[in-house]
Amino acid sequence: MEKVSGNLDPTWGRMAGQERRIDDTILIREAQRGNRGAFEELVRHYDQAVLRLALHLTGTEHDAQDVYQDAFLKAYKNIGSFRFECSFYTWIYRIVTNLCLDHLRKRNVRKEDAPVVKDASGGEYDLLDQVPDGRAGANPERDLMRRQLGARISGALEKLTPRERMVFELKHYHGLKLRTVGEILHTTEETAKNTLFRATQKLRGALADMR
Amino acid sequence: MKCEWVKENITLHVYGELADDARHELEQHVARCADCAAELKAAQEFHDLLSQAPVVTPSPNLVTAARMRLQEALETAEQGGFWQRLAFDPANWLRQVSFSPALASAILILGFAGGVGTSYKVFVHQPPNAATGATPALAEASITGIRSITQEPGTNQIAIKYDTVSTLETQGSLNDQRIQQLLLFAARNNYNSGVRMDSVDLLTQKPDVSQVRDALIYALRYDTNPGVRLKALDGLGGFVKDDVRVRDVVLEALVNDSNPGVRTEALRLIEPAKADGSVRGVLMTLAAKDQSQYIKSQARTMLAQLPEID
């Protein structure tokens, strides 16, 4: 089992994963026939992960919702052309990552270097206020340090290129195999490996002063 | 240099991405090389550091809000590429897809269910028509097509343009030109043979009007329903002697009609004109070759009654 502190593990037990795969196939075929209920059920299998990805990369709930909406609408419109040549997981992640990459690129162009994110009403706030902490109040000092760390990391992530950030996000926060990451980003596993290496080097450089 | 390779792959090792043989090599090397061991340790610590930071998770509210917004959007979204898919089953699709109430009454089913008989009806309030004096109590509008569906952005207002055919009623006697026109139209154009029959039946009461006779001739010649043809024949029967066109069409029916009842009736009705040269010619052919025994013998009888030609 891999280390999962601070890292949400999306994999279930093997059996459950296989069952889910079968379910998905049936749901996909139904959705292709125009069954909207089937599509909505399919969405529920993936949407929390998708929303998390969007939230991490866009930084605001508002933008995350927009990405979520665009991604699933696009999926709905195009599910007819899904030919099972890859898993639905890969397919939907592809759509989401493309939208997120577009978002990141647009943001880079606007040259916003503030690591602080904006909430839905445009006011600045610390996104990490949203993080539920099971041990809140138990150790305030520790909590503060963690939040500061979080802010520093967010700042460091902003320094990566959109692609580096995407690869890092998918590997570190979603636990995807680099081979899958390559599939999602339409690139080779080798390229994904190199990108991850560059990303971690940059992050280590940015956070070198931290223990 | 081995160290270079190891340093490049330490990150992958930390993330568990190394293949078994590569992992083994790396571990072997690190056991012997202090530099690389230190690098591995640093990489590991960095990974742990990152993992200490809290991870932002979407709140349940956010998830719910996103799902609801998506559901709304799906109601008006269309799927593409239907026609390329082999599995498309229109009837099944209609059963499965749930339409929002705004769209439900406007969707054109005609194309999918197939057949002219099915259509959606919308009740349209119509004021009484002062010109004809007819007062349609209730008028139905059959929807024949949807022209456009647009949604006002930012609202839930939908504007739909649709074409209708409305059903009206008019009353009058056979002498009314409007009634005659409608009957003539019905005789030719209605897909419902019952309506055609009714109209032809009525028209037979006014066969001296030339357009009416035309309509009866047309019906006898082209109508697909033998009952309608028989009715038309009855209407025309009296004019076989005087009107060449009627005689010709009755002869045609006698020779070509697929229905024996129509042919028999045509034979009976042609009798007053049997002295005519063309009629005699047909009778002779029938007497000699016809499939139907009855027609054959009747033709012979008729010919026998005629005086010999020099």
Chai-1 contact restraints between the chains, C-beta under 6 A:
chainA,res_idxA,chainB,res_idxB,connection_type,confidence,min_distance_angstrom,max_distance_angstrom,comment,restraint_id
A,E2,B,G16,contact,1.0,0.0,6.0,A-B,restraint_1
A,S5,B,S51,contact,1.0,0.0,6.0,A-B,restraint_2
A,G6,B,S51,contact,1.0,0.0,6.0,A-B,restraint_3
A,G6,B,Q52,contact,1.0,0.0,6.0,A-B,restraint_4
A,G6,B,A53,contact,1.0,0.0,6.0,A-B,restraint_5
A,G6,B,V55,contact,1.0,0.0,6.0,A-B,restraint_6
A,N7,B,S51,contact,1.0,0.0,6.0,A-B,restraint_7
A,R33,B,A87,contact,1.0,0.0,6.0,A-B,restraint_8
A,G34,B,W93,contact,1.0,0.0,6.0,A-B,restraint_9
A,G34,B,Q96,contact,1.0,0.0,6.0,A-B,restraint_10
A,G34,B,V97,contact,1.0,0.0,6.0,A-B,restraint_11
A,N35,B,Q96,contact,1.0,0.0,6.0,A-B,restraint_12
A,R36,B,L74,contact,1.0,0.0,6.0,A-B,restraint_13
A,R36,B,V97,contact,1.0,0.0,6.0,A-B,restraint_14
A,L51,B,P58,contact,1.0,0.0,6.0,A-B,restraint_15
A,L51,B,A66,contact,1.0,0.0,6.0,A-B,restraint_16
A,R52,B,P58,contact,1.0,0.0,6.0,A-B,restraint_17
A,L55,B,V56,contact,1.0,0.0,6.0,A-B,restraint_18
A,L55,B,P58,contact,1.0,0.0,6.0,A-B,restraint_19
A,E61,B,L62,contact,1.0,0.0,6.0,A-B,restraint_20
A,Q65,B,A66,contact,1.0,0.0,6.0,A-B,restraint_21
A,Y68,B,A66,contact,1.0,0.0,6.0,A-B,restraint_22
A,Q69,B,R69,contact,1.0,0.0,6.0,A-B,restraint_23
A,Q69,B,L70,contact,1.0,0.0,6.0,A-B,restraint_24
A,F72,B,L70,contact,1.0,0.0,6.0,A-B,restraint_25
A,L73,B,A73,contact,1.0,0.0,6.0,A-B,restraint_26
A,L73,B,A77,contact,1.0,0.0,6.0,A-B,restraint_27
A,Y76,B,A77,contact,1.0,0.0,6.0,A-B,restraint_28
A,K77,B,Q79,contact,1.0,0.0,6.0,A-B,restraint_29
A,K77,B,G80,contact,1.0,0.0,6.0,A-B,restraint_30
A,G80,B,Q79,contact,1.0,0.0,6.0,A-B,restraint_31
A,G80,B,G81,contact,1.0,0.0,6.0,A-B,restraint_32
A,G80,B,R85,contact,1.0,0.0,6.0,A-B,restraint_33
A,S81,B,G81,contact,1.0,0.0,6.0,A-B,restraint_34
A,L127,B,V56,contact,1.0,0.0,6.0,A-B,restraint_35
A,Q130,B,V56,contact,1.0,0.0,6.0,A-B,restraint_36
A,V131,B,P54,contact,1.0,0.0,6.0,A-B,restraint_37
A,V131,B,V56,contact,1.0,0.0,6.0,A-B,restraint_38
A,R146,B,P54,contact,1.0,0.0,6.0,A-B,restraint_39
A,L149,B,A53,contact,1.0,0.0,6.0,A-B,restraint_40
A,G150,B,A53,contact,1.0,0.0,6.0,A-B,restraint_41
A,G150,B,P54,contact,1.0,0.0,6.0,A-B,restraint_42
A,I153,B,A53,contact,1.0,0.0,6.0,A-B,restraint_43
A,L178,B,E17,contact,1.0,0.0,6.0,A-B,restraint_44
A,F197,B,T11,contact,1.0,0.0,6.0,A-B,restraint_45
A,T200,B,T11,contact,1.0,0.0,6.0,A-B,restraint_46
A,R204,B,F46,contact,1.0,0.0,6.0,A-B,restraint_47
